[in-house]
Amino acid sequence: MTLVKRVSGSLFGLAYGDALGAPTEFLGMKQIHRRYGVDGPRDFEHTPALVTDDTQMALAVAEGLVDALRNPPFTAALIKPMWRRRFVDWLHDPENNRAPGNTCLRACEGLDRGLPWELATQMGSKGCGANMRVTPVGLAPGLSDDQRAGAAQLQAALTHGHPTGLAASELTAFATRWLADGMAPADLPAALRDRANAQRTVYREAWLGSLWTNSQDPSAEAFIARGWDECLAVLDRLDAALLHSPDRSADPCEATGAGWVAEEAFATGLYCFLLFPDDPVSAIWRGAASSGDSDSIACLAGAFAGAHLGMDAWPAEWASRIEYADRLRAVADAWD
C-alpha cells in the first residue's frame, strides 16, 4: 500500500466520520436508537454529506502545512502565520455555520483582532477542538519527531492553551503517523504510553514560547506535566476497556469518556478504531452511535482507520458524496 493511499484514506476517513456523526452529536443513546434503530447511522443522510467545523479546521491545518512544506525549513516561525491566517479565514467563512466550538470562535476572534496568539488562546480550555483537527500533522511527510510534536502542540495552542489539549494533540498526531507507517493497532496503546512518559516534562519552548507563564503553574515543566498526567490517566481507562473482550455494542463513551475534552476525544476515537481495526465503517459507526461528541469521536476514529487501512478500505462511492472532496484530494495529492 502506498503512502498516498494511507494519507487520502485518513483524510477522507476523518471527513466520513465527521459527516456520519454530525446528526447524532447532541443525541443520547435512546434518541439515536429511536431515530436510526439499534445499529445507529450506517450511511450519510444526504448528498453531499455535510461535515462540521472538525473537517473545516482540519483542512485549515492541512492546507497550512502544505504551504509550509513547500518552503523549508519547517519551523514555528514559518507555520504560525500560515495557520493564523487560515484560522481567521475559517472564522469569516460563510460555511462556518456548523455549530463551531466557542473556544475556537473566541480564540480566532482574538487572532483576527491582531492579538499575540499567546493572549488570544483560551488558557483554561482543553476542549476537543484542540485535537479534532491535528491528524494532518501526523500525516505530513518529512517531519522529524521534534517537528511533529512541536507542530501538533502549536496548532492546539493557537486556540486551546490548556496543557492537556497540547499533550492529547501530540498523541493523536503520533498515533496517526505510526499507523500510516504500518504499526499494528494492538501495539498503539503501549507505544502511546511510552511516548507520554518520555515527554512528560518536555516543554517545547521553540514552538510554544512563553505560553506557560499565562498559567498558574510554577514552571514550564510543571505546566506540561499536568497535561501529560491527564493523558496517562485516560490511557489507563483505554487499557482497562480493552483488557477483557470489550462489548462492541455498548456506548464507547462509557469506557473512555464523552469526548467533549481533548484527552477523551483522543481516547474514545482511538477506542472505536481499536474495536474494529479491520472494519473502518464500523469504527466510525461506533463513534457516531455514541452519547458524547459523536462527530469528533467518529472523525478521529475515521482518521485512524484510514491511516491504517488506506483509501481503498472505504466504500468507493463515498468519495464523490463527501463535502470538500476536492480539497481533501488536493492535500493527499500534495503529499504523494
Secondary structure by P-SEA (a helix, b strand, c coil): ccaaaaaaaaaaaaaaaaaaacccccccaaaaaaacccccccccccccccccaaaaaaaaaaaaaaaaaacccccccccaaaaaaaaaaaaacccccccccaaaaaaaaaaaacccccccccccccccccccccccccccccccaaaaaaaaaaaaacccccaaaaaaaaaaaaaaaaaaacccccccaaaaaaaaaaaccccccccccccccccccccaaaaaaaaaaaaaaaaaaaaaaacccccccccccccccccccaaaaaaaaaaaaaaccccaaaaaaaaaacccaaaaaaaaaaaaaaaacccccccccccccccaaaaaaaaaaaac
